[in-house]
């Protein structure tokens, strides 16, 4: 047996009592061990003043250091030493890359059913024994004032049964207050940050194989910077993922000394440094004179030129996006934690060439395909970042995540309130009433993060207080909304179960964008009348029955005959082949429309002006190829409207939604609209969700940070709205909102690289087009998705071309609701 294939079993007294070996009498499986020196998510939120201490190595990684060492292993019962692998015992293993033995405490045992042979198997959670010891060890109450690293770590590990091997050269000083009640693990992590050092925790053995010493080693850096690991995709890498985060870019850095000193006296009166080249690359609004600003304080520096020199080094570190890499290696790729890596992948777009440190390693003795190395930068500076710089992998708002954790842990109280969109009093025309429960925490609506089973409704008699158990049972699975029958009264309450708070919202969008329809602006075909169809396709509907795309655009061609804006619809096959057209006189801009197919014939619902008298309506018409229609001749006015509205219809659930450029959303029942009544059941403004509809400034230009609303669609209760403009004042953004609970379900910032590496980036100095147009939601039972349309530019044969593209993006509904 080889030490590379085994875990040695020790009893609670750390005496060797057995072994589990892949090839031995007691085998194991599914083992993984992860060691890390820093967080790998690149989104660290550090103190607002940035780095408070700064050592001689100018290491930008100090504030993200987070040491950890955990794992798991599965062992089947019935083998000679199976019963010895048990909670409260230990497993010891040899790590070849580190050339050390590590001792892992078995902290938890999980019943994992049976294996293929029918044997009962258990999975065991493991943690480095240092974690176990330091979580249960409380240092003596005392204060170390301006102490150096060696004295601080020596004090921390006194009486801990760990031998300290201190090799660091850190010259930093820090004050630590041991309160006599907190465990040592928190202090240890804080000291790694304060002194900008790294650590390892392993064991030394006697000749008989038993534990001699528990050793914690403190060094400036683990690993080596000799670049002895060179990785290439297709050789010693089988997979590689690159994550780029823009949320921490700083192009203007304010610098402070320990007593608030600035660099103004040695920097031409300015207390900051800038990087104009980086600002043009990463700040979409650089032409308006703005920067991406941040502040850092050097608590031990009061000399002005030294402040400026250190500040310049900090700015150099943070004036570019932060990048991390996750690689899946071959069996012979075994870098040590902290090692410096050089890697290439010339097939990746853009080409990959990196030089970074390994910050996390995962190893497995049973299955080398589980080996994983993560390497890259990790962030220390906390920038003051404008709202239009977002994490490119914007899955879930970090503030929401933290808030949900606080609610779950009892730090923040969640409260429920009821809203009644149809009022609380019955009238002769009412046949039902709706009560909706909203859940709030610290001023944030978190209803979308609670599964339907988390809402329990109670009804009692207004006079006697007696519960209506039959009603309560009948409405037990109604979730956040209940509907009362005609004339039903009582006292209604909704209780929220905190255990049903989920980590994800009820709907999420993926990053899997597939191009399904594409046109080059200058090559778009002529329509039936010989007019160009190269206008922007404001909205596109996919007719799945006929496998055709129906696009709408403003029309001013040869058939136009009214003083109102006309609208043209064009149909295309998925390969871009033109099929036919219709023109709606007075059809307006065409930003949104609804469509259903009846007996193979599309029926379109839209806003339209009656060109005979200027009145405005919600109109519909059946498709009749290559015709010119208007209200009263080919198109029917269904319902009067008092203003311009962007219309969509959810025919499946029976709802009509409208929006206007100012952000007002109105949602009506389809049956009411068919009856000629525009009577909104739900009505709110998008400003509730941080949307700022575009308004012009004094000089007529759009206000920075505003949102040019484009299109909308509804799959009740979910409203999808997008915004963005060719002026690049506002980002291309997609929102999903639960209109019933008035909850922001997700907000997705669309960037060019999500839709194609060859799309010219709007952040470049030329401000290339990347303007959203259509947004449509398709509730296919197997694979729901949205269609997103953009006007965009790309470089081909030395020339820049304008294109119209339509992408399909899957959306995911949370399992269990």
PyMOL commands that set and color helices and strands:
alter all, ss='L'
color gray80, all
select helices_A, chain A and resi 3-5+62-64+82-84+129-135+149-157+184-194+264-266+276-282+286-288+304-318+368-370+398-408+447-449+452-454+469-474+498-500+521-523+670-674+686-689+752-754
alter helices_A, ss='H'
color red, helices_A
select strands_A, chain A and resi 6-10+16-21+28-38+65-76+90-95+100-114+120-128+142-148+163-166+173-178+198-205+211-219+229-232+237-245+252-256+272-274+293-297+322-329+340-345+352-363+372-376+383-384+415-419+432-441+444-445+455-460+481-485+491-496+507-520+539-543+548-555+566-573+578-584+594-598+601-609+616-622+627-631+634-641+646-650+655-659+664-669+682-685+709-715+718-723+733-738+743-749+770-778+785-796+799-813
alter strands_A, ss='S'
color yellow, strands_A
deselect
rebuild
show_as cartoon
